[in-house]
Amino acid sequence: MSQKYILDGHKTRRCNDTVKWAQWFEIADRRVAETMVGDKRVSTVFIGLDHQFGDGPPLIFETMIFGLANDGEYQTRCGTWEEAEEMHRAAVSTLTGEAKP
Protein backbone atom coordinates (compact mmCIF):
# COMPACT_ATOMS: atom_id res chain seq x y z
CA MET A 1 0.00 0.00 0.00
CA SER A 2 1.24 3.50 -0.83
CA GLN A 3 2.44 5.73 1.97
CA LYS A 4 0.11 8.62 2.77
CA TYR A 5 1.20 12.24 3.15
CA ILE A 6 -0.40 15.53 4.15
CA LEU A 7 0.74 19.11 3.73
CA ASP A 8 1.76 21.36 6.59
CA GLY A 9 2.00 24.64 4.71
CA HIS A 10 4.25 23.70 1.80
CA LYS A 11 6.04 20.94 3.73
CA THR A 12 4.99 17.31 3.51
CA ARG A 13 4.43 15.03 6.47
CA ARG A 14 3.84 11.31 6.48
CA CYS A 15 0.49 10.29 7.92
CA ASN A 16 0.05 6.72 9.12
CA ASP A 17 -3.56 7.21 10.25
CA THR A 18 -5.80 6.52 7.25
CA VAL A 19 -8.85 8.20 8.82
CA LYS A 20 -6.92 11.38 9.68
CA TRP A 21 -5.40 11.39 6.19
CA ALA A 22 -8.81 11.00 4.53
CA GLN A 23 -10.34 13.74 6.67
CA TRP A 24 -7.48 16.09 5.80
CA PHE A 25 -7.57 15.14 2.12
CA GLU A 26 -11.30 15.81 1.86
CA ILE A 27 -11.03 19.50 2.82
CA ALA A 28 -7.42 20.44 2.01
CA ASP A 29 -6.41 22.92 -0.65
CA ARG A 30 -3.99 20.72 -2.55
CA ARG A 31 -3.50 22.91 -5.63
CA VAL A 32 0.05 24.07 -6.27
CA ALA A 33 -0.76 25.92 -9.52
CA GLU A 34 -3.17 26.02 -12.44
CA THR A 35 -2.48 27.82 -15.72
CA MET A 36 -4.47 28.11 -18.92
CA VAL A 37 -2.49 28.24 -22.16
CA GLY A 38 -5.04 28.74 -24.91
CA ASP A 39 -7.49 25.88 -24.54
CA LYS A 40 -5.02 23.72 -22.58
CA ARG A 41 -4.98 23.56 -18.79
CA VAL A 42 -1.84 22.85 -16.78
CA SER A 43 -2.67 21.58 -13.31
CA THR A 44 -0.23 20.80 -10.52
CA VAL A 45 -1.57 19.25 -7.32
CA PHE A 46 -0.49 17.43 -4.19
CA ILE A 47 -1.77 13.87 -4.63
CA GLY A 48 -1.02 12.69 -1.09
CA LEU A 49 -0.18 9.09 -1.99
CA ASP A 50 3.33 7.99 -2.85
CA HIS A 51 3.46 6.89 -6.49
CA GLN A 52 7.12 5.83 -6.29
CA PHE A 53 7.07 2.18 -7.22
CA GLY A 54 10.65 1.29 -6.44
CA ASP A 55 13.61 3.01 -4.88
CA GLY A 56 13.71 6.76 -4.53
CA PRO A 57 11.98 9.64 -2.84
CA PRO A 58 8.19 9.72 -2.60
CA LEU A 59 6.38 11.04 -5.66
CA ILE A 60 3.46 12.94 -4.14
CA PHE A 61 2.93 15.93 -6.46
CA GLU A 62 1.62 15.64 -10.01
CA THR A 63 1.47 17.93 -13.04
CA MET A 64 -0.83 17.15 -15.94
CA ILE A 65 -1.80 18.97 -19.11
CA PHE A 66 -5.48 18.69 -20.02
CA GLY A 67 -6.84 19.43 -23.47
CA LEU A 68 -4.19 17.56 -25.44
CA ALA A 69 -5.29 15.09 -28.09
CA ASN A 70 -5.03 12.34 -25.45
CA ASP A 71 -5.71 13.70 -21.95
CA GLY A 72 -3.21 12.33 -19.50
CA GLU A 73 -0.54 12.15 -22.18
CA TYR A 74 1.56 14.68 -20.26
CA GLN A 75 2.05 13.71 -16.64
CA THR A 76 5.00 14.24 -14.34
CA ARG A 77 5.49 13.63 -10.62
CA CYS A 78 7.88 14.84 -7.94
CA GLY A 79 8.37 14.94 -4.18
CA THR A 80 8.44 18.55 -2.91
CA TRP A 81 6.38 21.72 -3.28
CA GLU A 82 9.37 23.56 -4.74
CA GLU A 83 9.94 20.82 -7.33
CA ALA A 84 6.22 20.91 -8.13
CA GLU A 85 6.37 24.65 -8.82
CA GLU A 86 9.29 24.09 -11.19
CA MET A 87 7.55 21.11 -12.79
CA HIS A 88 4.51 23.32 -13.41
CA ARG A 89 6.62 26.08 -15.00
CA ALA A 90 8.25 23.47 -17.26
CA ALA A 91 4.85 22.18 -18.42
CA VAL A 92 3.66 25.72 -19.19
CA SER A 93 6.91 26.38 -21.07
CA THR A 94 6.31 23.24 -23.11
CA LEU A 95 2.94 24.62 -24.22
CA THR A 96 4.20 28.12 -24.93
CA GLY A 97 7.03 26.77 -27.06
CA GLU A 98 9.77 27.90 -24.71
CA ALA A 99 10.84 24.30 -24.05
CA LYS A 100 10.55 20.90 -25.66
CA PRO A 101 8.39 18.21 -23.97
Legacy VTK file of the C-alpha trace (Angstrom):
# vtk DataFile Version 3.0
C-alpha trace
ASCII
DATASET POLYDATA
POINTS 101 float
0.000 0.000 0.000
1.242 3.500 -0.831
2.439 5.731 1.966
0.107 8.618 2.772
1.202 12.241 3.151
-0.398 15.528 4.145
0.739 19.112 3.726
1.759 21.356 6.591
2.001 24.642 4.710
4.251 23.698 1.801
6.036 20.943 3.730
4.995 17.315 3.505
4.426 15.033 6.474
3.838 11.309 6.479
0.485 10.293 7.917
0.051 6.716 9.121
-3.557 7.207 10.250
-5.804 6.525 7.253
-8.847 8.200 8.823
-6.920 11.382 9.675
-5.395 11.385 6.191
-8.806 10.996 4.534
-10.340 13.744 6.670
-7.478 16.090 5.805
-7.567 15.138 2.122
-11.301 15.813 1.857
-11.029 19.504 2.823
-7.425 20.436 2.010
-6.411 22.922 -0.654
-3.990 20.720 -2.550
-3.496 22.911 -5.625
0.049 24.075 -6.274
-0.756 25.919 -9.517
-3.167 26.024 -12.435
-2.485 27.816 -15.715
-4.466 28.107 -18.916
-2.487 28.237 -22.161
-5.037 28.743 -24.908
-7.492 25.876 -24.539
-5.022 23.725 -22.585
-4.981 23.562 -18.787
-1.839 22.852 -16.777
-2.666 21.584 -13.305
-0.228 20.796 -10.517
-1.569 19.250 -7.317
-0.485 17.434 -4.191
-1.770 13.870 -4.630
-1.019 12.694 -1.090
-0.184 9.092 -1.988
3.329 7.985 -2.855
3.458 6.891 -6.487
7.116 5.831 -6.286
7.066 2.177 -7.215
10.651 1.286 -6.444
13.614 3.013 -4.876
13.705 6.762 -4.534
11.985 9.643 -2.836
8.194 9.718 -2.598
6.376 11.042 -5.663
3.464 12.944 -4.141
2.929 15.928 -6.464
1.623 15.636 -10.007
1.465 17.928 -13.038
-0.831 17.148 -15.944
-1.799 18.972 -19.113
-5.480 18.694 -20.024
-6.839 19.430 -23.468
-4.195 17.562 -25.443
-5.295 15.095 -28.094
-5.032 12.342 -25.450
-5.708 13.705 -21.950
-3.210 12.332 -19.500
-0.544 12.150 -22.185
1.561 14.680 -20.261
2.046 13.710 -16.641
5.000 14.244 -14.336
5.486 13.629 -10.620
7.884 14.837 -7.939
8.369 14.936 -4.177
8.436 18.547 -2.915
6.382 21.717 -3.278
9.373 23.560 -4.744
9.943 20.822 -7.326
6.218 20.908 -8.127
6.373 24.648 -8.819
9.295 24.090 -11.192
7.554 21.111 -12.792
4.509 23.324 -13.408
6.617 26.077 -15.000
8.255 23.474 -17.258
4.854 22.181 -18.424
3.663 25.720 -19.186
6.911 26.384 -21.066
6.313 23.237 -23.106
2.944 24.617 -24.219
4.196 28.123 -24.927
7.026 26.769 -27.058
9.767 27.897 -24.710
10.838 24.302 -24.048
10.548 20.902 -25.662
8.393 18.205 -23.967
LINES 1 102
101 0 1 2 3 4 5 6 7 8 9 10 11 12 13 14 15 16 17 18 19 20 21 22 23 24 25 26 27 28 29 30 31 32 33 34 35 36 37 38 39 40 41 42 43 44 45 46 47 48 49 50 51 52 53 54 55 56 57 58 59 60 61 62 63 64 65 66 67 68 69 70 71 72 73 74 75 76 77 78 79 80 81 82 83 84 85 86 87 88 89 90 91 92 93 94 95 96 97 98 99 100
